């Protein structure tokens, strides 16, 4: 039996230096709205007083564009994040911050402001929240292949008000500004790491621990949650020794740890040097200065030929890759909620090979799977799926996302309470700008996001039936954040899965949410276990 494999190429299809300030303890008090709703909410954090606003639609309160670290610009570019500046008076927290510089063209609605000064977060809390309420906290890590996206696309007001949680959505540095494994840069920080984006995520979690009580959150009950590369980030946080104690539960959506394995130090350095050369920085003695002086546009252009692979393992920040750490039992053990969508790969195949012919499908499978190619074709015949596009989507979904999710869940389930889901709405929206005419992209990668967030990147609104499913999903996620168990009165019971091959999986479907044990056979995981790992 071969070990579940690795790969991420398909997933990777995109400020003055602030001085360190002595952090102050956050004040416990916060001014909330009056019963008439006229007063705007306030919260006092270590850096000063924030004044947020009420959301007219949900009634929730939101504090937007809150700095959790100093701007990583100028000489602070490509360095570990530093403490945010303090301010005097009241800081208005009613406008979201720019997205971090994007290293891939897909992922934002135009126009969308971008900046290297981007280390901000948004906080959402229920309309009745107050300082000291000790509500569960959910911290969201957005996806985007470590190269694109922003936390501002993931509003948390509905989740917060429906589930009585405090929701935090963060930005973190992307592309080679966030992940650049050069010893010349790594030697400048205590962790001897170039994974600055991962450091940003830890800085946001530390800020949350220190300040969330001022918003009514419980710093002792923090759930870290992410999708795609955000889920890969959660994998890294689970394995990073310095993240111990920063969170107490974990949610991994469409990004299993056995799939998103980071490069080791040698590979990361090789990729980083190739990137630096593409950016015109080749003198080892001047490498750091050259990269800090380069324009953002020049760095983005260099990344076109050398995309980032995300955080690297083998340094002080991430000594061991997450799948290995979890398998060995040496990780930050917390209850886990994990899952995937029914047809993950439809998004990627639609964006890369939408009009694949049967002849091209056959040739691609035979070339990619060698001696196993005929069996793959027999198991995934075009006649069974209706088109080469759907057949290839099924092959890639099963071999990569679905079965890797099952195998990651098995690693967790042998050690901690683990809850396994599959999202299955055959009429789900897809991402805005990703819909190819004539193709069925339902249940594709990212399909569940519109059901859990006030999401700004869906290609159409949810129907009434889908809103009902979204409500049930939010309640499951909220219960898990509150108790570590997704138990919701009046909803289908969601038992923990076991470590065996017949995993117990909750299927999230608009017509009928149900549990079953057919996930492995549905996705032919016993067959894929026998195959060597291949890049996604």
N, C-alpha and C positions, 0 to 999 in steps of 0.2 A: 504494500500500500504506500502510495506516495503522499508526502506531506502537502497540504493545500499550498498553492503557489502565490506568486506575486505578480505585480504589473500595474502600471498606471498610464501608459502613453495615451490611451483613448480619453482618459479623464482630463488629460492636460491639453485639450484641444485649443489665461490671461491674466520755512520753518526754522528760525534762529535757535541756537543752542540754549536750552533752559538750564539754569543753575539748579543744583540739588538744594531743596529746601527741607528743613526739619519738619517731618509730618506732625500735625496736631491731631489729637483725638477728636472724632466727630461728636458734635453735640447731640444729645438724645432727643431734643425737642424739634418738632416740625409743625408749621402752621398749615392746617388743612382748610378746605373750603368751609364757609359758613353753611348753615342749613339751607339758606337761600341760594347757594351756589355762586355768590358774587365774589368772594375772596378767592384769589388764585393760590394754589398750594405752594408751600415752601418746604425746603429741607436744608439742614445745615450739615455739611460734610467737612472733612479735614481741611479743604482748601477755601471754604467760605460758604456763603448762603446762596442757594439756588432757588429761583422762582419758576415753577413750571406752569402747566395749564390743564384745563379740563378738556377732554375730547367730547365734542358735541354728540357724536354718534353713539359711542359706547358708555359714556359717563365716567370712564376711567380717567385717571390722572397720569400725565406724562411729563418727564423731564428729559429734554432732548439736547444733544450736542454737549454732553458733560465730559470734560477732559479727565482721562484716567492716567495719562502720562504726558510728559513734556513733548512738544513737537519734535519729531526725529528728522530735523532738517539741518542744513549747513554741516558743521563739524559733528553734529549728532546723527547724521545719516550713517547707516550701517554700524550702529552701536546699540548696546542693550538699552531698553527704555529706562527713562529717568522719571523721578517724581514730578507730577504736574505742579505748575505754579499756583501759588495762593493768590486770591484776589480780595479786594476790599469792596465793601458795599454788597449789593445783591446782584448776582449774575443771572441774566435772563436765560432760561433753558427752554426755549420755545421753537428753536429751529435746528434741524438736523445738520450735522457736520458733513463736509464733502466725503465722498468715497476715497479710499486710498488709491494711489496711482495704479491704473489698470494695465496689466501686461498681456491681456488678451482682449480682442475687440468685442466679444459677445458677453453680455451679462448686465448691462445697464440700459435703462430707458434714456433716450436722448430728449432734452439735454440733461445731463447729470454732472454736477460739479465734481471734480477730482482734485486731489492735492496730496502732497507728501505730509502736510500737517493734517493728520487724519486719525490720531489715536483718541477717539471719543467713543462714548457709548450713550445709549438711550435707556431710560428706566421707565417702566410702566407699572402702575399699581392700581388696585381696586379703588372705586370712588370713596369707600369708607375707610381706607387705610390710614394709619397714623403711626407715628414713631413709637417703637416698642411693641407693635402688634405681633411680631415674631411670625410673620407669614413665610411660607416656603418660597424659595428663590430659584428661578430658572435662568441660567446664563446661556445665551445662544451664540454658537460659532457658525457663521455662514459658510457655504461651500463656494466652489468656483475654481477647482483645480489648483488652489494656492496662487492663482494668478489674476483672478477677477472677482467681482461681486462686492457687496457691502452690507453691513448690518442694518443700514437704514431701510432696506427693502422688506424687512421682517418686523412689522409692527406687532407689539405684544399687548395692545390695549384690550382686545376681546378675550384672549387667554387670561390676562390678569383679572379682569372683572368677573368672568365666568367661574374661574377656579379659585379665586381668593389667593392668588400668587403675586409675587413681585417678579417681573420679567425684565431681564437686562439683555440688550442686543449690542454687540460690539463690532467695531472695525479693528483690523490688524493688518500689518504691512504685508504686501503681496509681492509676487514675482521675486526677482533677485534682490529687491530692497528688503524682503522679508526672509529670504533663504539663500545664503551665499556662503558655501563652505570653504572659505579661504583661510588658511592659518594666519595670514597677515591681519585679518579682521578678528578671527576667533581669539587670538592672543591678547586682544584688548579688553576682554571681559572675564569674569571669574569662572564662568562655566566653560570657557574655551570653546565656544560654539558660534556658528554663523546662522543659527536658526532664530533670527530676530522676531519673526512672526509668532513663533511658539513662545518666546519670551514675552511678547506683547500680550498674548492670551493669559499667561500667568500673572502679568502685571494687572490685567483687568480683573482677574479673580482675587488678587490681593486687595485691590481697591474695593471690590465688592465686600470682601470680608471685613474691611475696616470701616465701611461707610453705609452698608445697606440697611443697618438698623434705623438710620435716620429716615428711611423711606417706609419703614414698617416691616422690613424683611428680617429673616432669622439667619445670621451669619453661620449658625451651626447646622443649617439645613439648605445646602446649595446643590442644585442639580446642574451639571454641565451637559449641554446638549448640542448636537451638530449634525449636519447632513453633508454627504459626499466628502469633499476635502475637509469640511467642518467636522465630520465624523472621524476622518483620519486624524484631525487635530485632537479629538477626544481620546483616540487610541494613544496618541503620544502623551497626553496628560495622564492617562492611566499608568503609563510606564515610566514617567519622569519622576525621579526621587524628590526633586524640589517642589513638585506639585502636591505632595502628600499633605492632606488636611485642608486643602483649598476647596474641596467639594465632597459631597456625600452620596451622590447617585450619578449615574451616567446614562445618557440616551445617545444611541448611535443609529443614524438613519442613512441607509444606502451608501455605506462606506465601511465594510468589514475590515478588521485589523489584519486578517490573513491575506487580504488583497492589497491594501494600501501600505505596503512595507517600504519604509524609507531607505534611501541609498546609504551604504556605509560611508565612512569618512573618506576613503580613497576615491570612490566613485563621485562623491559630492565635490571633492576638491578638483577632480578632473573636469567635471562639468562647469565648475565655477571659473577655472582658468580659461576654458574655452569661451565662456561668456565674457570674461574680462578682456580677452583678446578681441572679441567681436566689438566690444565697446571702445577699443583703441587703447586699452591699458595693458601694457606688456612688460614694463620695467618692474621687477619684483620690489625694488627699493622704494618705488613711488606708487605702488599699486593702490593702497588705501586712499591716498590723497587724490589720485587720478579718478577713482570711482566716486569719491565724494564731490569732486568738481564737475563731473560729467552732467549734462542736462538730463532731466527725466526722460525726454524724448529719445535721447541717444541710448539710454538703458533699455527702454521699451523696444527700440529697433533691434538692439543686440539680442534680446530675448526671443525674437522671431525665429532664429535659427538654433538657439540653445534655451528651450523652455526650462523653467524650474521644476525640480522634483519634490519640492516641499522640504520639511525638516529632515535632517540627516541623523543617523544613529552613530554611536561610537564616541561621543564626546561627553563632557561633564553634564550637559543638560539632558541628553537622552542616551545613556550608556549602552542600552540594548534595544533592538527594534521591538516594537510593542507586541507583535504576535509571539515572539520568543519569550519576552518577559512574562506575558500572560500565561503561556504554556508552562513556564517553569514555576509559576506561583509567586514570582517576585514582582508584584505590582501594587498599585494603590487600590486595594479591594473595596468595592462598593457594589450595591445592587445595580443591575443593568437592564435597560429596555433596549431592544435591538430589532431591526427589521429592514425590509426592502419593499420595493414596488413589484407588482406582478410581472411587468415587462420592461425592466430597467433599460435595456440596450436599445429600445426603439428610438430614443432620443439621439443616441450617438450614430446609429446606422442611418437615421433620417438626415442627419447633418453631413454625413460623409459619403454614403452610397445609397441615395434614395431610390434610384431607378435601376438597381441591380437586375441583371438578366439571370435566367436559370443557368445558362452556360457559365456566366461569371461566378455565380454562387458555387456551382459544382467545382470549378477550377480553384476557387479560393479555399474551399474546405479541403480539397485534396492536397493543395500546396501547404496549407497551414497545419494540417494534422497528420501528414505523412501516412504511415501504415494504418493509423486509426481512421483516416479520412473516409473510407468506404462505410465503416460502421457509423460514423457521425452522420453521413448522408442517409443511411438507412433509418437512423433514429429521428432525423429531422428532415424528412422529405418535403419538398416544396408543396406537393399535393396535400399534405396534412395541414399546411399553414395558409395556403391561398396565394402566396407570393414569395419570391426570393427575399424581399425585404423583411417580411415577417419571419421567415425561416431563419435567416441569419441573426435577426434580433433574438429569437429564441435560443439559438446556440450560444450567443454571447451572454445573454441574461443568465442562462443556467450555468454555464461553465465559469463565469466570473462572479456576478453579483449574488445570485440566489444561493448557490452551493457554498460560496465563500462566506456568505452571511450565516448559513447553517453551521458551517465548521467553526466560525468565530463564536457563535452562540454556544456550541458544545464546549469550547474552551472555558467560557465564562460559567456555564451551568454546572460544571464540575466543582466550582469553587464558591460561587455566590448566587443568590436568587436572581434568575434571569428570565425575562419576559420577551417572547419572540412574536413578532407580527408580520403579516404581509398585507400591504395596501392593494386593494383590487376593486377599482371603480372603472368599468369598461367605457365610461363616458367622461372621464376626467379631463379637465383642461390641460394644456401643455404650457411651456414657457412662451411668453410673448416673443415673437420674432423667430421662433423655432418650428412653427407649423409648416410642413411641406404640403402643398396641395395634393389631395388624393391619398395621403398616407394616414393610417390609423396610428396616432401617437399616444393613445390613452395608456394609462398605467406606466408611462415611461419615467425615467430618472427625473426626479424633482416633482412628480405629479402630486405628492402628498402635501407639499409645502403650503398650497393655498388653503388646505383644510386645518392647518395648525397655527397659521399666522395671518395677520392682516397684510397679505402678500401683495406687492405691487408689480410682480412680474408674471402674473397669470394672463393667458391669452383671452380669457372671457370670465365673467362672473359665475359663481356657483349657482346651481338651481336650488329650489327649496329642499329637494331630497338630499342633495349634496351638502347643503348647510346643516341638515339634521345629522348627517354622518360626521361633519366637521365638529359639531357640538359634542357628539359622543367621543370623538378622538381627543378633543381638548380635555374633556373630563377624565379620560384614562390617563393622559399625560400629567394632568394636574394632580390626580390622586397618587401617581407614582412619585411625583416631586414631594408631595406632602408626607407620605407614609412609607415610600419604598415599595409599595404594592399597588398596582393599578386596579384597585377594587372600587367599583362605583355602584351604589345601590340602584337597582332597576335596569342595569346594563348587563350584557352577557358576561359571565364570570371569565376571568382571564387567569388561568393557572400558570405557575412557573413551568418552564420547559425543563426537560431532563438532559443529561449529557449523552444519551444514546442517539442512534441514528434516526429513530422515529420521534422527532421533536414535536412538542405540542405548540401549535402556532395559532394565533388569533387572526382570522381573516377579516379585514376591515372593508366591508362592502355596503353600499347604500341600502340594498334590499335586505341583507341579513348578515349581521356580524356573528361569526361562529368560530368555534375551535375545532381543530382536526389534527391528524398526524400524517397527512399525505404529502406534506411539502417536499420531502426528499424524493419521493417517487414522481411527483408532479414535475420536478425539475431534473430528474434523472441523475441525482447526486451520486448514487452508487457507481454509475458509469464514470462520471467525471472524477471521482476519487482515484481511478486507475490511470488517469491521464497526467502526463507531466505538465507542470505549470507553464502557461504561455502568457505573454503580454496581452493586456486588455486593449 
